[in-house]
Amino acid sequence: MSVKITAVAKQLPQYYKETKDIIPFVDLWMQGQDSRFQRKVVKLFEGAGVDKRYSIMAPDEVFTKTSFEEKNDIYNREVVKLAEQSLIKALGKAALNPTDIDYIITVSCTGIMIPSMDAYLINSLKMKQDIVRLPVTEMGCAAGVSGMIYANNFLKANPNKRAVVIAVEAPTATFQLDDYSMVNIVSAAIFGDGAASVILSSYEDEQGPEILDEAMYHFYDAETMMGFKLVNTGLQMILDKAVPETISNHFPNIIHPFLERNDMDIEAVDHLIFHPGGKKIVQTVEDLFGTLGKNIDDTKEVLRLYGNMSSATVLYVLERFMDKNLPKGDIGLMLSFGPGFSAQRILLKW
């Protein structure tokens, strides 16, 4: 029995700024710091490969000293709105009603809320009362793909069912105003807020790319490379500068055995649907993939237009491929990385 992706829809928050318009806020934030350091930070923002980003808060709110509770309250309020809007769009694309969904997976790592956002959606959209719920918190940037892996396994075991994966992230709610470390600065330069929903189906007559295979790959002794530390002021980013090099070193083990078990090699892959973690990670994967005459232009474009929206970002890339009306038989490889450290992969056939 095959599982297919039938619809993907993104939803952006109401606030947005181009990077050039964020620089004045950065200048104010950096007042009192060494002038050379200030220039370095501005260059970092300008060279991050992100032209625009969206946010659940206006820029002056992001750069205002508020408590973790206040930021998290905004997160709780806004992510539910974005989740509902993206889900309604995806349902519209698939010509479905909320009651047509049997399994709901919500993923987010940039705030804390109990009950999770799926409970609010079930109530507001009057979804099935016996719908199966799975909220996922700690998978970080990899959660968009890992959520699809969970959905795929549920649907393979349950014919004639549908699942939705909803990824909503607000990294701006985790920004640390009093932290002038390079990790906090790099995070501020590359991350943005956003949401996306993807609907999957085990109905035989529904159309969309088929999931041929999926797998996770876990790096040993790399738990401290990426994640969040809960501090009094909120969620403080952990991001090791060795991440791109680590990905590069593991890339052959991540990709080749996975394709070989499907009787393929990398040359059989027509499209790489890759999570744009940041400019350096994108360049690393582009160097590895580009030697085979393939490109990750859609990944770079999503990073440029929206920044890294953690778990939701790879779904923005997927939506671009879904909208292309690709030739029948084309092969796509979804790939994302996240805390753990881990890589998630899905093999698709149009």
N, C-alpha and C positions, 0 to 999 in steps of 0.2 A: 504494500500500500504506500502510495506516495503522499508527501506533505508539500504543499505549495504556498508560496507567498502571494497573497492576492491583492494587497494594498499597503502602501506606506504613505504617511502624511506627516509633515513637520508643522510645528507651531512656534512662532517667535514671540518673545515678550514685547511689551509696548515701548520700552525705552531702547534707544540705540545711539551710538556715536561712532563716527569715523575715528581712526587712531589719531589723526592730526588734531582732532578736537578734544582728545583725551589728554594730550601732552600738557596743556595748561594746568589741568588738575594734578598731573604728575609733578610738574614744577612746584606747585604749592606744597604738595606732600613732601617733596625733597628739601624744602627750605631748612637750613640749618645743617645739612649734610655737606661733606667736602665737595667742592665745585667739580673736580675731576670725576668723582663718583656720580654726581648729578648728570654730567654729560654722558657718562657710560650708560646710565639707566635710560635716558631719553633715546640714545642710539639703539638700545635693546628693544624698546617699544617700537621704534621706527623700522627695525630690521627683523621683526618677529614673523613676517609673512601674513599678518592679520591686518586687513584694511578697515574692517568694521566689526563691531560686536554688539550684541543685544544684552539687555539686562532687565531683571525684575525690579530694579531700583534705578532712580535717576542718578547720574554720576555724582552729584553733590551728596546724595545719601550714602553712596558707596564710600566716599572719602570723608564721611563724618564719623566721629568717634561715638559709637553706640555699643550697647551691651550685646553679648551673645544671644540673650533672650529676645531682644528687639529684632535683631537680624533674623533669627530663627522663626519668629512670628511672621515676618514678611515672607520667608521661604514657605512656611506652611500654607499661608493664604494663597500665594501666587502659583505654586506648583500644581495645586489642585485645579485651578483655572486652566493652566496650560495643558495639563493632562486631558481634561475634558474636551477642550477645543481641538486638540490633535486627534483624539479618539473619534470625535464626531466627523472630522474631515476624512479620516480613514474609512469609517463606516460608509460615508457618502460615496467614496471612490469605489468601494466594493458592493454598493447597493444593498447594504445590510442594515438591520435595526440593532439597537443595543442588546436586545434579548436573543440575538443570534450568536452571541459569544458565550462559549462554555468554560473558558479558562482565561484568567486575567493575571498577567505578570507585570508588576510595576517595579522599575529599577531607578534608584537615585542614591547618591552618596554625599550630597552637599548640604544636607540638613537632617534634622531628627524630628520625626512625627509618629505618634502612636495614638489612634489607629493610623495605618498607612493610607496613602492617597486612594488606593483601590476601594476602600470602604466608602469613601465619599462619592466616588463615581458610581458605585452600585446603587447608592441611594438617589443621587441626583438624576441618573439616567434610567432608573428603574430596571436595572439589569436582572438577570435570573437570580432567584433567591438561592438556588443550589449551585451557582457558579463557583468554580474552584479558584482560590486565590493563592498567589505566591508573591509577596513583596520581597525584594532583594536589595540589600543596603551596601554590603561591604565589598562588592566586586569592582567598584570604580569605573574606569574607562572601558573595561572589558565587558561590562554588564549588558550592553545592547546586544552583543553577539551571544553571550552566555544565556540571556533571557530567551533568545530564539532557539538555542539548543534545548533548554528546558521545555519550551513549547513543542518543539519537534518530537521529543521523546513522549510527551503526553499524547500528541496527536497520532503518532505511530501506534500507540496502544489503544487508541479510541477512534475508530472509523466514524466518518460523518460528524465531525466536531470541528469547532473553530476556536482559535486562541488569539489573544492580542497581547503584544509586548509594548508597554508604554514606558519610555525613558524620559525623565524630566530632571534637568540639572540646573543649578544656579550657583556656579562657582563664585560669582561676585559676593554672595552671602558669606563666603568663607574668607574674604580678604582681610588681612591683619594690618590695621592701620599703624601700629607701633612696631612692626617688624620690618626692618630694612635689610633683611638677609636676601641673598640672590635667589633663593628658592621662592620666597614670597614675591619678589619682583618679577621673576620669570613667569610665575603663575599668573600674575596680574596682566602680564604682557600677552599671554597666549590664550587665556580662557575667556569664554563668554557663556551666556545662558541660553537655553533652548529646550525644546521638547519634540518628541516624535513618537508616532504609534505605527506598529506594523502588524497586520493581520495575517495569520496563517490558517490553512484549512486542510483537513483530510477528506474532504468531499472529492470524489473522482472527477466530477464534471466542472470543477472550478478552475479558472485559468491563472497562470502565473509561473514564475520560475520554480522548478522542483528542487527540493533539498536532497542531494545525492548522499551526502555524508557530513558529519560534524565531529569535532574533537577538541579537547583541551590539552594544552601542553604546559607543564609546571616546571619552572626553573628552581633548582635546589639552592638553598642558602641565599635567597634574594628577597627575603621578607621586608627588609628595611629600605628597599630601593624606591618604593612609591607608596603613598597612602596619606592618611591624615592622623595627626595627634590631637586628641581632645584636650584643649587648654582652657583656662578660665575665660578667654576672649573668643572661643569658638573652635572651629576646625582648622588646625594649622597644617599647611601642606608639607608633605615629605616627598622630595623629588631628587633622586641621585643623578648627578651629571653623567654618570656612566651608563645610563639607560640606553642611549642609541648604540653604543659599542656592544653592550650586552645583547641587544636584539640582533645586531649584525653577526655576532659570534654564534648565536643559536639558530639563525635563520635557516641554514640547511636542514637542521634536525626538525625544525618546526614545519617546513614546507614539503620537502622531498618524500619522506616516509608516508605522510598523509596522502599525497597524490599517488604514490606507488600502490598503496592498498586499494586505490580506485582505478588501477591500470592506466594511470596518466603520468605525464611529466609536466614540468612547469611550462613547456612550450604549448601544451594543450589548453592552457588557461588564456582565455580571451580578455578577461576583465579582472583587475584587482580592485576589490571594494574594501579599501583600507582606511582604518581610523587615523585621522591626522592628529597625532598626539602633540606635535609641535614641529617647527621648521627643521630641526636637526634630525628628528626621527623620520620625517617625510623624506629628507635628503638621503638618509641611510637606506631606506627601503627603495627609493627611486634608483639609487646606485646599484642595488642588488637586482632589481627587477628590470631596470633599463638596459642592462647588458644583453637582455634577451629581446630587445626591440619592442618592449611594452612600456606603457606610460601609466602614471597615476594622476593624470590631469584633473580628474573630478575630485580626488582627495585634496589636491592643492587648492582647488577653487573653493571647496567648502571651508578649508582653513582660512583662506583669504576673506571670504564673505562673512563668516560667522565666528571664527576662532574655534578653539577646542571646547566643545560643550560636554566633555566627559562621555558618559555612556550613550548619549543621544547622537553624537557626531557621526558615527558610522552609518546610522540610519538615514542621515541627510545624504550621505554618499550613495547609499542603496536607492533612495528615492530618485536620484538623478538617473541611475541605470534603469529603474522601473519605467521612467518616463520616456526612454529612448526607443521603445518598441524594437528591441534587439532581435536579430535573426534567430530563428528556431535552431536549437542545437548549440548555441553559444555557451561557453563555460565561464562561470564567475567564481572567484575565491574571495570570501569575506574574511577579514583578518583584523583583530584588535588585540591590544595589550593592556594589562591592568595590574593592580596590586596583587602581590602573592609571591613572586612575580609570575604572571601567567600570560599565555597566548591562547586566543580562542579562534577556531577556524570553522567555516561552513563552506561546503562545495555546492554550487548551484548550476542547474542546467535550464536554459530557456527553451 
